[in-house]
Amino acid sequence: MLVTTTTLVEGHKAKKYFGVIAGEAIMGANVFKDMFAGIRDIVGGRSATYEKELKKAKDLAMDEMIRQAKDLGANAVLGVDLDYETVGTQGTMLMVVASGTAVLVEGDPG
């Protein structure tokens, strides 16, 4: 499955558009992870804990989006956009949404 941020695939014509699809992932942040990340942020440096959670949430959202595209019969997802938000009363949850347009392109898009 080709997944790209571009709106077309060079050398391939879109035969069918299935419409906009999206995959969502919401991850709860553990209290101990929050404390450790806060300490790391205070002393400088990167928060590996949050980076891992961000990647995990992104991968889950992308996987869900790709599954939806396959279920529709698409072989590509174009115009992919990733949105990151914190949700919850204290912003303690991370939400990632991957969205794009499921399409069937001629030939093997890659």
N, CA, C and O of each residue as an XYZ file, in Angstrom:
440
protein
N       0.853     -1.184      0.000
C       0.000      0.000      0.000
C       0.890      1.234      0.000
O       1.723      1.414      0.889
N       0.708      2.069     -0.991
C       1.432      3.338     -1.042
C       0.707      4.348     -0.164
O      -0.501      4.539     -0.297
N       1.437      4.987      0.724
C       0.888      6.023      1.591
C       1.781      7.236      1.427
O       2.983      7.174      1.684
N       1.181      8.353      0.991
C       1.989      9.531      0.695
C       1.253     10.821      1.052
O       0.024     10.867      1.086
N       2.028     11.852      1.315
C       1.441     13.161      1.598
C       1.099     13.903      0.308
O       0.393     14.910      0.343
N       1.590     13.418     -0.821
C       1.295     14.074     -2.097
C      -0.120     13.732     -2.553
O      -0.723     12.774     -2.069
N      -0.639     14.518     -3.483
C      -2.009     14.321     -3.949
C      -2.083     13.507     -5.238
O      -3.169     13.272     -5.767
N      -0.938     13.084     -5.737
C      -0.910     12.232     -6.916
C       0.327     11.362     -6.877
O       1.265     11.617     -6.121
N       0.314     10.318     -7.715
C       1.454      9.422     -7.817
C       1.986      9.567     -9.235
O       1.313      9.195    -10.197
N       3.173     10.099     -9.363
C       3.739     10.346    -10.687
C       3.755      9.066    -11.519
O       4.224      8.020    -11.070
N       3.234      9.172    -12.734
C       3.203      8.040    -13.646
C       2.032      7.100    -13.450
O       1.922      6.096    -14.155
N       1.152      7.406    -12.503
C      -0.009      6.552    -12.239
C      -1.267      7.408    -12.205
O      -1.294      8.465    -11.574
N      -2.296      6.949    -12.881
C      -3.576      7.656    -12.900
C      -4.520      7.038    -11.876
O      -4.622      5.816    -11.771
N      -5.201      7.882    -11.133
C      -6.198      7.389    -10.175
C      -7.425      6.924    -10.940
O      -8.022      7.689    -11.697
N      -7.801      5.650    -10.736
C      -8.968      5.085    -11.424
C     -10.240      5.270    -10.615
O     -11.330      5.414    -11.169
N     -10.088      5.263     -9.286
C     -11.271      5.373     -8.428
C     -10.901      6.039     -7.117
O      -9.878      5.716     -6.512
N     -11.731      6.964     -6.682
C     -11.578      7.627     -5.385
C     -12.623      7.063     -4.439
O     -13.815      7.064     -4.743
N     -12.167      6.580     -3.290
C     -13.084      6.018     -2.297
C     -13.488      7.044     -1.245
O     -14.449      6.827     -0.507
N     -12.775      8.142     -1.171
C     -13.111      9.185     -0.214
C     -12.115      9.289      0.926
O     -11.113      8.577      0.984
N     -12.428     10.194      1.819
C     -11.561     10.473      2.963
C     -11.694      9.353      3.987
O     -12.794      8.900      4.302
N     -10.549      8.922      4.496
C     -10.514      7.917      5.556
C      -9.646      8.457      6.686
O      -8.844      9.369      6.486
N      -9.815      7.890      7.858
C      -9.015      8.349      9.001
C      -8.804      7.216      9.987
O      -9.654      6.341     10.154
N      -7.663      7.254     10.628
C      -7.358      6.339     11.711
C      -7.030      7.164     12.938
O      -6.319      8.165     12.852
N      -7.544      6.747     14.068
C      -7.327      7.485     15.311
C      -6.674      6.602     16.359
O      -6.890      5.391     16.398
N      -5.878      7.227     17.199
C      -5.292      6.545     18.348
C      -5.267      7.520     19.514
O      -4.817      8.657     19.375
N      -5.746      7.075     20.646
C      -5.704      7.889     21.864
C      -4.945      7.094     22.911
O      -5.313      5.969     23.249
N      -3.880      7.697     23.417
C      -3.009      7.028     24.373
C      -3.064      7.769     25.701
O      -2.925      8.991     25.747
N      -3.269      7.019     26.779
C      -3.229      7.600     28.111
C      -1.793      7.685     28.591
O      -1.004      6.769     28.360
N      -1.450      8.770     29.253
C      -0.090      8.936     29.768
C      -0.051      8.460     31.215
O      -0.861      8.889     32.037
N       0.875      7.590     31.519
C       1.068      7.056     32.862
C       1.634      8.149     33.767
O       2.470      8.939     33.327
N       1.201      8.204     34.998
C       1.658      9.224     35.949
C       3.174      9.187     36.123
O       3.815     10.237     36.144
N       3.750      8.008     36.248
C       5.202      7.912     36.430
C       5.951      8.349     35.189
O       7.012      8.966     35.287
N       5.411      8.037     34.020
C       6.019      8.504     32.780
C       5.981     10.029     32.741
O       6.948     10.670     32.330
N       4.845     10.614     33.179
C       4.709     12.075     33.193
C       5.758     12.708     34.101
O       6.387     13.701     33.738
N       5.941     12.128     35.279
C       6.919     12.689     36.214
C       8.320     12.607     35.627
O       9.080     13.573     35.700
N       8.669     11.466     35.047
C       9.996     11.292     34.468
C      10.199     12.251     33.296
O      11.255     12.870     33.169
N       9.179     12.369     32.441
C       9.282     13.267     31.295
C       9.448     14.714     31.766
O      10.220     15.479     31.187
N       8.716     15.079     32.823
C       8.833     16.433     33.354
C      10.231     16.720     33.864
O      10.763     17.805     33.629
N      10.833     15.768     34.557
C      12.208     15.934     35.052
C      13.168     16.083     33.881
O      14.053     16.938     33.910
N      13.002     15.262     32.853
C      13.872     15.336     31.675
C      13.742     16.702     31.005
O      14.732     17.279     30.555
N      12.517     17.213     30.943
C      12.308     18.511     30.310
C      12.936     19.642     31.122
O      13.437     20.611     30.552
N      12.910     19.525     32.438
C      13.484     20.559     33.294
C      14.994     20.616     33.140
O      15.559     21.705     33.038
N      15.656     19.477     33.121
C      17.117     19.463     33.029
C      17.609     19.559     31.590
O      18.813     19.564     31.337
N      16.692     19.633     30.671
C      17.077     19.702     29.266
C      17.140     18.318     28.669
O      17.110     17.313     29.379
N      17.225     18.281     27.382
C      17.261     16.989     26.719
C      15.900     16.588     26.206
O      14.908     17.298     26.370
N      15.884     15.458     25.597
C      14.659     14.970     24.984
C      13.955     13.995     25.917
O      14.587     13.313     26.723
N      12.651     13.946     25.791
C      11.861     13.010     26.577
C      11.620     11.759     25.732
O      10.677     11.705     24.942
N      12.477     10.763     25.907
C      12.369      9.520     25.147
C      11.039      8.833     25.415
O      10.497      8.172     24.529
N      10.508      8.977     26.617
C       9.239      8.348     26.966
C       8.121      8.888     26.087
O       7.361      8.119     25.498
N       8.022     10.207     25.998
C       6.984     10.797     25.159
C       7.235     10.532     23.683
O       6.285     10.333     22.926
N       8.481     10.526     23.262
C       8.788     10.244     21.865
C       8.310      8.841     21.493
O       7.768      8.638     20.406
N       8.506      7.875     22.386
C       8.046      6.509     22.126
C       6.529      6.453     22.051
O       5.972      5.776     21.186
N       5.854      7.165     22.959
C       4.389      7.193     22.957
C       3.859      7.861     21.691
O       2.873      7.401     21.115
N       4.505      8.941     21.257
C       4.096      9.617     20.022
C       4.215      8.678     18.829
O       3.305      8.592     18.005
N       5.339      7.978     18.741
C       5.555      7.049     17.626
C       4.540      5.915     17.665
O       3.997      5.525     16.632
N       4.288      5.390     18.850
C       3.328      4.301     19.003
C       1.932      4.755     18.557
O       1.250      4.035     17.827
N       1.512      5.937     18.991
C       0.203      6.465     18.615
C       0.130      6.721     17.106
O      -0.883      6.424     16.473
N       1.199      7.270     16.535
C       1.228      7.531     15.091
C       1.119      6.225     14.314
O       0.355      6.136     13.352
N       1.874      5.216     14.725
C       1.849      3.921     14.044
C       0.457      3.282     14.119
O      -0.020      2.722     13.133
N      -0.185      3.363     15.270
C      -1.533      2.809     15.421
C      -2.532      3.520     14.508
O      -3.348      2.874     13.851
N      -2.465      4.859     14.471
C      -3.376      5.634     13.629
C      -3.139      5.329     12.147
O      -4.094      5.173     11.387
N      -1.882      5.245     11.737
C      -1.559      4.933     10.341
C      -2.041      3.530      9.984
O      -2.625      3.328      8.920
N      -1.799      2.560     10.867
C      -2.233      1.184     10.607
C      -3.747      1.100     10.430
O      -4.237      0.397      9.546
N      -4.484      1.822     11.274
C      -5.944      1.819     11.169
C      -6.385      2.447      9.852
O      -7.298      1.939      9.200
N      -5.747      3.543      9.456
C      -6.087      4.209      8.203
C      -5.832      3.275      7.010
O      -6.659      3.180      6.103
N      -4.690      2.592      7.018
C      -4.337      1.671      5.933
C      -5.312      0.496      5.878
O      -5.704      0.062      4.795
N      -5.702     -0.017      7.047
C      -6.676     -1.108      7.082
C      -7.991     -0.684      6.441
O      -8.596     -1.450      5.690
N      -8.434      0.532      6.735
C      -9.670      1.040      6.137
C      -9.537      1.138      4.626
O     -10.461      0.788      3.892
N      -8.380      1.616      4.158
C      -8.154      1.738      2.712
C      -8.212      0.363      2.047
O      -8.839      0.208      0.999
N      -7.570     -0.626      2.644
C      -7.587     -1.983      2.093
C      -9.005     -2.546      2.060
O      -9.407     -3.179      1.084
N      -9.759     -2.309      3.133
C     -11.139     -2.797      3.193
C     -11.999     -2.224      2.072
O     -12.948     -2.868      1.625
N     -11.674     -1.024      1.618
C     -12.408     -0.382      0.528
C     -11.948     -0.859     -0.847
O     -12.629     -0.621     -1.844
N     -10.797     -1.531     -0.908
C     -10.247     -1.968     -2.185
C      -9.227     -1.012     -2.767
O      -8.870     -1.126     -3.940
N      -8.749     -0.068     -1.964
C      -7.762      0.909     -2.423
C      -6.367      0.283     -2.421
O      -6.100     -0.671     -1.690
N      -5.485      0.840     -3.255
C      -4.083      0.419     -3.231
C      -3.153      1.580     -2.911
O      -1.931      1.449     -2.985
N      -3.748      2.729     -2.550
C      -2.941      3.895     -2.167
C      -3.781      4.823     -1.292
O      -5.009      4.849     -1.373
N      -3.079      5.581     -0.458
C      -3.715      6.641      0.319
C      -2.933      7.917      0.016
O      -1.731      7.997      0.272
N      -3.627      8.907     -0.529
C      -2.988     10.158     -0.942
C      -3.339     11.294      0.009
O      -4.342     11.240      0.720
N      -2.496     12.324      0.010
C      -2.753     13.526      0.801
C      -2.802     13.265      2.296
O      -3.600     13.873      3.010
N      -1.958     12.369      2.770
C      -1.987     11.992      4.191
C      -1.580     13.164      5.073
O      -0.620     13.879      4.786
N      -2.330     13.341      6.149
C      -2.061     14.401      7.125
C      -2.109     13.769      8.516
O      -2.968     12.934      8.799
N      -1.187     14.172      9.370
C      -1.158     13.709     10.760
C      -1.454     14.884     11.679
O      -0.846     15.947     11.556
N      -2.383     14.688     12.590
C      -2.722     15.712     13.578
C      -2.497     15.149     14.967
O      -2.882     14.016     15.256
N      -1.873     15.941     15.825
C      -1.580     15.556     17.206
C      -2.292     16.529     18.139
O      -2.214     17.743     17.955
N      -2.983     15.995     19.137
C      -3.687     16.819     20.124
C      -3.575     16.168     21.497
O      -3.434     14.950     21.605
N      -3.636     16.981     22.541
C      -3.803     16.440     23.887
C      -5.267     16.600     24.248
O      -5.890     17.611     23.927
N      -5.808     15.598     24.916
C      -7.208     15.625     25.303
C      -7.328     15.209     26.753
O      -6.370     14.719     27.349
N      -8.493     15.404     27.311
C      -8.721     15.071     28.717
C      -8.733     16.340     29.538
O      -8.348     17.409     29.063
N      -9.178     16.214     30.773
C      -9.325     17.386     31.631
C      -7.994     18.055     31.951
O      -7.941     19.274     32.120
N      -6.943     17.291     32.035
C      -5.622     17.849     32.324
C      -4.672     17.683     31.135
O      -3.459     17.828     31.285
N      -5.219     17.381     29.960
C      -4.378     17.132     28.800
C      -3.516     15.903     28.986
O      -2.384     15.846     28.506
N      -4.060     14.910     29.692
C      -3.269     13.728     30.046
C      -3.328     12.630     28.999
O      -2.702     11.582     29.161
N      -4.062     12.854     27.945
C      -4.145     11.851     26.895
C      -3.683     12.464     25.586
O      -3.893     13.648     25.322
N      -3.052     11.637     24.776
C      -2.546     12.069     23.481
C      -3.402     11.444     22.396
O      -3.637     10.236     22.399
N      -3.867     12.268     21.466
C      -4.646     11.776     20.343
C      -3.891     12.063     19.052
O      -3.419     13.179     18.832
N      -3.783     11.052     18.206
C      -3.184     11.208     16.887
C      -4.213     10.757     15.865
O      -4.810      9.688     16.000
N      -4.417     11.581     14.841
C      -5.329     11.249     13.762
C      -4.539     11.266     12.460
O      -3.871     12.250     12.143
N      -4.619     10.171     11.710
C      -4.027     10.082     10.380
C      -5.183     10.066      9.390
O      -6.066      9.214      9.482
N      -5.186     11.001      8.445
C      -6.275     11.041      7.463
C      -5.700     11.193      6.061
O      -4.584     11.681      5.881
N      -6.470     10.772      5.087
C      -6.057     10.869      3.695
C      -7.184     10.415      2.800
O      -8.288     10.138      3.270
N      -6.908     10.337      1.504
C      -7.893      9.909      0.530
C      -7.524      8.531     -0.008
O      -6.444      8.347     -0.569
N      -8.417      7.572      0.165
C      -8.193      6.222     -0.341
C      -8.495      6.206     -1.836
O      -9.556      6.655     -2.270
N      -7.551      5.683     -2.619
C      -7.722      5.635     -4.067
C      -7.243      4.296     -4.635
O      -6.472      3.570     -4.007
N      -7.718      4.000     -5.825
C      -7.225      2.862     -6.597
C      -6.496      3.474     -7.789
O      -7.112      4.125     -8.633
N      -5.194      3.263     -7.853
C      -4.414      3.800     -8.965
C      -4.054      2.675     -9.928
O      -3.960      1.509     -9.543
N      -3.856      3.049    -11.184
C      -3.479      2.068    -12.207
C      -2.099      1.504    -11.922
O      -1.209      2.218    -11.462
N      -1.928      0.229    -12.197
C      -0.630     -0.405    -12.014
C      -0.262     -0.568    -10.555
O      -1.095     -0.409     -9.663
N       0.990     -0.885    -10.330
C       1.505     -1.050     -8.969
C       2.126      0.281     -8.539
O       3.164      0.677     -9.071
N       1.493      0.984     -7.570
C       2.002      2.294     -7.181
C       3.301      2.242     -6.378
O       3.913      3.279     -6.122
N       3.713      1.075     -5.991
C       4.999      1.025     -5.303
C       4.965      0.326     -4.027
O       5.990      0.219     -3.354
